[in-house]
Amino acid sequence: MNKPIKVVIVDDEPDAIKSIELIISEFCKDIEVVATANMIDKAWDLIKATEPDLVFLDIDMPRGTGFDLLERFPFRRFGVVFITAYSKYVGKAERYGAFAYLHKPIDIDLFNQTVERFRQHLDGGQSQVFKLM
């Protein structure tokens, strides 16, 4: 059995966090949610403390964006899946090395496919280090 994928969920909307947690608990048995945060400052601390494999990250939040959070990690050892209501950030997300970009409301099948692709990425031994340029 594969080791669980350690995940941090970052979103300023409590309902969005609950929705992602529910999808994970129902459909993704190999994911362990190690932390959730509703602000980037808290997310920063939690990501450093828990060292997740993957971060599900909203973009527009009070007191900073998901991109602002990623800029605090010039070398990043975790994957990022942006989950947002906005299409306008797709190009920027790619420049920040996003593994995937999902739209709200979350399509459960697409979410599951993304998690499976990430699992294959990890199992393939591909490097998790991303350097922000």
N, C-alpha and C positions, 0 to 999 in steps of 0.2 A: 504494500500500500504506500502511496505517495505521502510525503509529509504535507501537512496542511499549508496552504498559501496564507501567509499572515497579511492582513489587510487593515488599513486605516481608512475611515470614511470622513471626509471633510465637506461640510455643507452648512450654510447658515440657516437652513430651514429644517426644523426638527422632523417634520413629516417626510422630508426627502431622506433623511438618515434612516428613519423607521422603515420606509419603503425599501431601501437598499438592503437593510438588515433582514427584512422579511423575505425578499427574493433570495438572499444568500441562505437563510435558514431552510427555505422550502426546496431550493433547486441546486444548491452548491455545497454539498456535504464536505468538500475538501477545502473549504475556506474557513479561516478563523479570524473573526473581527477582533483585533487586539486593542482598538481604540476608535473613538469618534470625537470629532471636534466641530464647533460651530464658528470658530474664528481662526485666522491664520496664525496668530501668536500661540494659541493653545495647540494648534496642529503641529507647529514647529517643534515644540517641546515633546509632544507625544511621538512624533516620528523619530526624533533622536532617541527617545527612551525605548521604543518598541522595535525599531529597525524592521519595518514591514517589507514584504516582498512587493506589495502593490498598494497604491493609494488611489481611491476613488475620490475625485476632486472636482468641486464646483468651481466656477470662474468668478462670477460676480458675488462678492460678499462685502459686508460692512468692514471698514477699516483695512481694505486690501483685497487683491484678487488672488486667484489660484496661481497666476503667474508670479505675483509678488512672493508667494510662499516658495515656489520653485527656485527663485533667484537667491534665496537664502541657502540653497544647497548647490554650490558651484560644481561639486562632484556628487552625483546621486546614484545610490545603489538600489533604488526601488523603481518599479514601473509606475506609470501614471495613466489612469483612464479618466479623462474629463467627462463629467456628467453635467450637462448644462442645457438650458432652454434656448440658447443662442447658437445660431449657425455661423455668425460672423467671426468667430474665433478659431475656426478650423485650421487655417493657415498658420496662425501664431502657435497653436497647440502643436503642430508638426515641428515648427522650429524649436520648440521646447522639448522635443523628444517624446511626445505623448505616444503611448502604446495604442490607444484607441480614443475615440471621441464619440460619446453617446448622447442622444438628445432626450430631454424630459418631455413628456412622461416616458419612463424607461420601457423599452420593448424587451420583455423577458427573454424571448428567444435570442435576440441580438446580444443581450447581456450574457446569457449562458455561452454563446459562441465565443464572445470576447474572453470570458474566463477560461474556456477550453484552449483557445489560441495562446493565452498567457501561460497556461500550464505546459503546453507543448514547448513554448519558448524557454521556460525554466528547465524542463526535462531535457531539452536539447543542449543544455549547458551554455547557452548564449550569455555573454557578459551582461551584467546588470548595471554596469557603470556608465553613466551618461555625464558628459562634461558640457555645461552650459557655456555657450560661446558669446 
